């Protein structure tokens, strides 16, 4: 997989999402629960806005000095025996990872969930070497068994699957014979995964945050699979997006606290693990520790009006409050990064060509911006994208005409009044049908256009005033 | 100490500096005086007794059972906990505190138990995987989140708190602090003053859990199925 999870056109993906009733109820249920828990745990602090300000300041300072902190990190990691590879492109990252696997003659890699390894298509690169790659996050493992079904949520990747589907997958792929009770499914996964951890040659993880002052990487999980992956195999590789770095452990505290509360409403997740290459004093750390720092388009965002998108800590809080995500689900975005942050980030990393609908898949209600723990102005960045896309495309003819017509009408009161009345019979013809003309078509494919049969507001208001006055007089 | 290799650093970092529209920064960057630091205010000035109460309350949220005991009753309390969870095989750290708190006889009396040894990694890992119980000592304990912080060191194998079905963490009350902030400060200090941090720092809050199947809580999909804390009132 790469950042792109589907080659289908945007509206086809959306339609599929809207027709999937289980997915939609799972998504709205998850949104309500995750957002509810977040609201509770942030309210409890009483100083959430101060935390957000602090986190934003840390992220901005680090990005402004990113070259300095990455160098400090690399030197500290290497001084203690770690190997650091800076990869400008995904190809460079994969080649390096392949070279380690080849040298170790590894037959099995066990992985903890990582967005950046998805983004660079690492699993395919490893499979080319005739080496197995096992996802160990429960949700990711389910998706992998199910013929590599793509994830649909950053924090809950298999959200779109119900327990019967999961039972069926376990049955078909691993001969599972028990019920669809989640506890039983979980116990089966435990047995299966234990064997994989103990027999893997190489463990690969992402990196939630790297710590510059000590050359450490940190991993935030609830399941503990990242601990398994880093404690058992003899070779460890951590792959990190280049922006995921903090100056010292003190800033790590703040960002980890923000991540846990924003993602799942927990004070801390069950496990937070800080790993530092350190052969000199070690008990049973891996014998080799490699860290791959990935650019893959990120540096192009630096120094632009979109720079704040790199503040993202992948908590999914924006996704959990987004009304558009709620209706269309994660797969509709066609990217491993769904929701508002995905609509901002995907076009930046991958270009507009396949992603120009994404910034328009937003209500601009700004719920995402309010939810973001590191204060990325998400809805403003979506607007910037829209401007850039329109500028880039110079506007489609229909859209341009429609917008110009509206601008004229809106600035000429007589025209506006007439337009409102004249539009009713025309618009009503399409409001309950399958499709409308031009720009209305995309809307009516998905939603019912509001009927114009009722009075216009101005008429309604005048009528009400008239009646009220009449009432008073009588 | 072997020094690791760094590949492609200069080109990569020069590109970043160029994108930021300035020269490379290789030294002299200082963390600013942060405008706000709300993390310092959480439970500031709370006594050890108050922190203990906060910790116990949080244990209810993280599915972790908890006992409190005195230093003199500790061997008895640990013994009861071991029995409750099925006692054996058990694996525990080669940690000085097991001796100073007089716990060796309790663990050695079990039908099958072993202190972690760094000598034979494969064999110890296999034993830990088979073990019913793993026993560790908390190095720093975070009241807010119910977290034990474990620093790796010789004899303190990572697998002891990870592979057995039950993790029992012994928590001297003297190790209690308000939250992660104080642990982070301590690790920052170690780096500055001792020049190194432990190769593995584990923040552990209760048993392993997952919500990947229909958002329902599943405990112990990877790591321990149960977690149990014993708070020792040593301060």
HADDOCK unambig.tbl for C-alpha pairs under 7 A between the chains (distance, minus, plus):
assign (segid A and resid 47 and name CA) (segid B and resid 38 and name CA) 6.79 0.50 0.50
assign (segid A and resid 50 and name CA) (segid B and resid 36 and name CA) 6.35 0.50 0.50
assign (segid A and resid 50 and name CA) (segid B and resid 38 and name CA) 6.20 0.50 0.50
assign (segid A and resid 51 and name CA) (segid B and resid 38 and name CA) 6.06 0.50 0.50
assign (segid A and resid 54 and name CA) (segid B and resid 36 and name CA) 5.57 0.50 0.50
assign (segid A and resid 54 and name CA) (segid B and resid 37 and name CA) 6.50 0.50 0.50
assign (segid A and resid 67 and name CA) (segid B and resid 13 and name CA) 5.12 0.50 0.50
assign (segid A and resid 67 and name CA) (segid B and resid 16 and name CA) 6.20 0.50 0.50
assign (segid A and resid 67 and name CA) (segid B and resid 17 and name CA) 6.38 0.50 0.50
assign (segid A and resid 67 and name CA) (segid B and resid 24 and name CA) 6.97 0.50 0.50
assign (segid A and resid 67 and name CA) (segid B and resid 25 and name CA) 6.54 0.50 0.50
assign (segid A and resid 68 and name CA) (segid B and resid 25 and name CA) 5.36 0.50 0.50
assign (segid A and resid 68 and name CA) (segid B and resid 26 and name CA) 5.36 0.50 0.50
assign (segid A and resid 68 and name CA) (segid B and resid 27 and name CA) 6.86 0.50 0.50
assign (segid A and resid 78 and name CA) (segid B and resid 3 and name CA) 5.58 0.50 0.50
assign (segid A and resid 78 and name CA) (segid B and resid 4 and name CA) 4.29 0.50 0.50
assign (segid A and resid 78 and name CA) (segid B and resid 5 and name CA) 6.15 0.50 0.50
assign (segid A and resid 78 and name CA) (segid B and resid 6 and name CA) 6.80 0.50 0.50
assign (segid A and resid 79 and name CA) (segid B and resid 3 and name CA) 4.99 0.50 0.50
assign (segid A and resid 79 and name CA) (segid B and resid 4 and name CA) 6.36 0.50 0.50
assign (segid A and resid 80 and name CA) (segid B and resid 1 and name CA) 6.99 0.50 0.50
assign (segid A and resid 80 and name CA) (segid B and resid 3 and name CA) 6.06 0.50 0.50
assign (segid A and resid 81 and name CA) (segid B and resid 2 and name CA) 5.31 0.50 0.50
assign (segid A and resid 81 and name CA) (segid B and resid 3 and name CA) 4.56 0.50 0.50
assign (segid A and resid 81 and name CA) (segid B and resid 4 and name CA) 4.28 0.50 0.50
assign (segid A and resid 82 and name CA) (segid B and resid 4 and name CA) 4.78 0.50 0.50
assign (segid A and resid 83 and name CA) (segid B and resid 4 and name CA) 4.66 0.50 0.50
assign (segid A and resid 83 and name CA) (segid B and resid 5 and name CA) 4.81 0.50 0.50
assign (segid A and resid 83 and name CA) (segid B and resid 6 and name CA) 5.91 0.50 0.50
assign (segid A and resid 84 and name CA) (segid B and resid 5 and name CA) 6.24 0.50 0.50
assign (segid A and resid 84 and name CA) (segid B and resid 6 and name CA) 4.72 0.50 0.50
assign (segid A and resid 84 and name CA) (segid B and resid 7 and name CA) 6.31 0.50 0.50
assign (segid A and resid 85 and name CA) (segid B and resid 6 and name CA) 5.85 0.50 0.50
assign (segid A and resid 85 and name CA) (segid B and resid 7 and name CA) 4.80 0.50 0.50
assign (segid A and resid 85 and name CA) (segid B and resid 8 and name CA) 6.69 0.50 0.50
assign (segid A and resid 86 and name CA) (segid B and resid 7 and name CA) 6.00 0.50 0.50
assign (segid A and resid 86 and name CA) (segid B and resid 8 and name CA) 5.44 0.50 0.50
assign (segid A and resid 86 and name CA) (segid B and resid 9 and name CA) 5.86 0.50 0.50
assign (segid A and resid 86 and name CA) (segid B and resid 12 and name CA) 6.59 0.50 0.50
assign (segid A and resid 88 and name CA) (segid B and resid 12 and name CA) 6.58 0.50 0.50
assign (segid A and resid 138 and name CA) (segid B and resid 212 and name CA) 6.38 0.50 0.50
assign (segid A and resid 139 and name CA) (segid B and resid 212 and name CA) 5.13 0.50 0.50
assign (segid A and resid 156 and name CA) (segid B and resid 212 and name CA) 6.07 0.50 0.50
assign (segid A and resid 158 and name CA) (segid B and resid 212 and name CA) 6.44 0.50 0.50
assign (segid A and resid 159 and name CA) (segid B and resid 212 and name CA) 6.99 0.50 0.50
assign (segid A and resid 159 and name CA) (segid B and resid 214 and name CA) 6.60 0.50 0.50
assign (segid A and resid 162 and name CA) (segid B and resid 214 and name CA) 6.11 0.50 0.50
assign (segid A and resid 163 and name CA) (segid B and resid 213 and name CA) 6.36 0.50 0.50
assign (segid A and resid 163 and name CA) (segid B and resid 214 and name CA) 6.69 0.50 0.50
assign (segid A and resid 182 and name CA) (segid B and resid 213 and name CA) 6.27 0.50 0.50
assign (segid A and resid 183 and name CA) (segid B and resid 218 and name CA) 6.17 0.50 0.50
assign (segid A and resid 186 and name CA) (segid B and resid 218 and name CA) 6.67 0.50 0.50
assign (segid A and resid 186 and name CA) (segid B and resid 221 and name CA) 5.78 0.50 0.50
assign (segid A and resid 187 and name CA) (segid B and resid 221 and name CA) 6.48 0.50 0.50
assign (segid A and resid 189 and name CA) (segid B and resid 221 and name CA) 6.90 0.50 0.50
assign (segid A and resid 190 and name CA) (segid B and resid 221 and name CA) 4.98 0.50 0.50
assign (segid A and resid 190 and name CA) (segid B and resid 222 and name CA) 5.72 0.50 0.50
assign (segid A and resid 214 and name CA) (segid B and resid 191 and name CA) 6.67 0.50 0.50
assign (segid A and resid 222 and name CA) (segid B and resid 208 and name CA) 6.01 0.50 0.50
assign (segid A and resid 222 and name CA) (segid B and resid 209 and name CA) 5.45 0.50 0.50
assign (segid A and resid 222 and name CA) (segid B and resid 210 and name CA) 6.23 0.50 0.50
assign (segid A and resid 223 and name CA) (segid B and resid 208 and name CA) 4.79 0.50 0.50
assign (segid A and resid 223 and name CA) (segid B and resid 209 and name CA) 4.86 0.50 0.50
assign (segid A and resid 223 and name CA) (segid B and resid 210 and name CA) 5.54 0.50 0.50
assign (segid A and resid 223 and name CA) (segid B and resid 221 and name CA) 6.59 0.50 0.50
assign (segid A and resid 223 and name CA) (segid B and resid 222 and name CA) 5.86 0.50 0.50
assign (segid A and resid 223 and name CA) (segid B and resid 223 and name CA) 6.88 0.50 0.50
assign (segid A and resid 224 and name CA) (segid B and resid 208 and name CA) 5.90 0.50 0.50
assign (segid A and resid 224 and name CA) (segid B and resid 222 and name CA) 6.06 0.50 0.50
assign (segid A and resid 224 and name CA) (segid B and resid 223 and name CA) 5.80 0.50 0.50
assign (segid A and resid 225 and name CA) (segid B and resid 222 and name CA) 5.99 0.50 0.50
assign (segid A and resid 231 and name CA) (segid B and resid 158 and name CA) 6.66 0.50 0.50
assign (segid A and resid 248 and name CA) (segid B and resid 188 and name CA) 6.80 0.50 0.50
assign (segid A and resid 249 and name CA) (segid B and resid 184 and name CA) 5.23 0.50 0.50
assign (segid A and resid 249 and name CA) (segid B and resid 187 and name CA) 6.82 0.50 0.50
assign (segid A and resid 249 and name CA) (segid B and resid 188 and name CA) 5.70 0.50 0.50
assign (segid A and resid 250 and name CA) (segid B and resid 181 and name CA) 6.75 0.50 0.50
assign (segid A and resid 250 and name CA) (segid B and resid 184 and name CA) 5.22 0.50 0.50
assign (segid A and resid 250 and name CA) (segid B and resid 185 and name CA) 5.97 0.50 0.50
assign (segid A and resid 250 and name CA) (segid B and resid 188 and name CA) 6.89 0.50 0.50
assign (segid A and resid 253 and name CA) (segid B and resid 180 and name CA) 6.14 0.50 0.50
assign (segid A and resid 253 and name CA) (segid B and resid 181 and name CA) 5.86 0.50 0.50
assign (segid A and resid 253 and name CA) (segid B and resid 184 and name CA) 6.22 0.50 0.50
assign (segid A and resid 267 and name CA) (segid B and resid 145 and name CA) 5.39 0.50 0.50
assign (segid A and resid 268 and name CA) (segid B and resid 145 and name CA) 5.97 0.50 0.50
assign (segid A and resid 269 and name CA) (segid B and resid 205 and name CA) 6.91 0.50 0.50
assign (segid A and resid 270 and name CA) (segid B and resid 204 and name CA) 5.54 0.50 0.50
assign (segid A and resid 270 and name CA) (segid B and resid 205 and name CA) 4.49 0.50 0.50
assign (segid A and resid 270 and name CA) (segid B and resid 206 and name CA) 5.97 0.50 0.50
assign (segid A and resid 270 and name CA) (segid B and resid 207 and name CA) 6.74 0.50 0.50
assign (segid A and resid 270 and name CA) (segid B and resid 208 and name CA) 6.24 0.50 0.50
assign (segid A and resid 271 and name CA) (segid B and resid 202 and name CA) 6.98 0.50 0.50
assign (segid A and resid 271 and name CA) (segid B and resid 203 and name CA) 5.62 0.50 0.50
assign (segid A and resid 271 and name CA) (segid B and resid 204 and name CA) 4.89 0.50 0.50
assign (segid A and resid 271 and name CA) (segid B and resid 205 and name CA) 6.42 0.50 0.50
assign (segid A and resid 272 and name CA) (segid B and resid 202 and name CA) 6.05 0.50 0.50
assign (segid A and resid 272 and name CA) (segid B and resid 203 and name CA) 4.95 0.50 0.50
assign (segid A and resid 272 and name CA) (segid B and resid 204 and name CA) 6.75 0.50 0.50
assign (segid A and resid 273 and name CA) (segid B and resid 200 and name CA) 6.95 0.50 0.50
assign (segid A and resid 273 and name CA) (segid B and resid 201 and name CA) 5.75 0.50 0.50
assign (segid A and resid 273 and name CA) (segid B and resid 202 and name CA) 4.71 0.50 0.50
assign (segid A and resid 273 and name CA) (segid B and resid 203 and name CA) 6.14 0.50 0.50
assign (segid A and resid 274 and name CA) (segid B and resid 200 and name CA) 5.64 0.50 0.50
assign (segid A and resid 274 and name CA) (segid B and resid 201 and name CA) 4.93 0.50 0.50
assign (segid A and resid 274 and name CA) (segid B and resid 202 and name CA) 6.48 0.50 0.50
assign (segid A and resid 275 and name CA) (segid B and resid 199 and name CA) 5.51 0.50 0.50
assign (segid A and resid 275 and name CA) (segid B and resid 200 and name CA) 4.69 0.50 0.50
assign (segid A and resid 275 and name CA) (segid B and resid 201 and name CA) 6.55 0.50 0.50
assign (segid A and resid 276 and name CA) (segid B and resid 199 and name CA) 4.55 0.50 0.50
assign (segid A and resid 276 and name CA) (segid B and resid 200 and name CA) 6.37 0.50 0.50
assign (segid A and resid 277 and name CA) (segid B and resid 199 and name CA) 6.12 0.50 0.50
assign (segid A and resid 278 and name CA) (segid B and resid 199 and name CA) 5.48 0.50 0.50
assign (segid A and resid 280 and name CA) (segid B and resid 1 and name CA) 6.21 0.50 0.50
assign (segid A and resid 282 and name CA) (segid B and resid 153 and name CA) 6.48 0.50 0.50
assign (segid A and resid 282 and name CA) (segid B and resid 154 and name CA) 6.33 0.50 0.50
assign (segid A and resid 282 and name CA) (segid B and resid 199 and name CA) 6.94 0.50 0.50
assign (segid A and resid 283 and name CA) (segid B and resid 118 and name CA) 5.44 0.50 0.50
assign (segid A and resid 283 and name CA) (segid B and resid 153 and name CA) 6.18 0.50 0.50
assign (segid A and resid 283 and name CA) (segid B and resid 154 and name CA) 4.96 0.50 0.50
assign (segid A and resid 283 and name CA) (segid B and resid 155 and name CA) 6.52 0.50 0.50
assign (segid A and resid 283 and name CA) (segid B and resid 157 and name CA) 6.08 0.50 0.50
assign (segid A and resid 284 and name CA) (segid B and resid 118 and name CA) 6.72 0.50 0.50
assign (segid A and resid 284 and name CA) (segid B and resid 121 and name CA) 6.45 0.50 0.50
assign (segid A and resid 284 and name CA) (segid B and resid 157 and name CA) 6.48 0.50 0.50
assign (segid A and resid 299 and name CA) (segid B and resid 16 and name CA) 5.89 0.50 0.50
assign (segid A and resid 299 and name CA) (segid B and resid 19 and name CA) 6.60 0.50 0.50
assign (segid A and resid 300 and name CA) (segid B and resid 19 and name CA) 6.80 0.50 0.50
assign (segid A and resid 302 and name CA) (segid B and resid 19 and name CA) 5.76 0.50 0.50
assign (segid A and resid 302 and name CA) (segid B and resid 20 and name CA) 5.90 0.50 0.50
assign (segid A and resid 303 and name CA) (segid B and resid 19 and name CA) 5.67 0.50 0.50
assign (segid A and resid 303 and name CA) (segid B and resid 20 and name CA) 4.67 0.50 0.50
assign (segid A and resid 303 and name CA) (segid B and resid 21 and name CA) 6.89 0.50 0.50
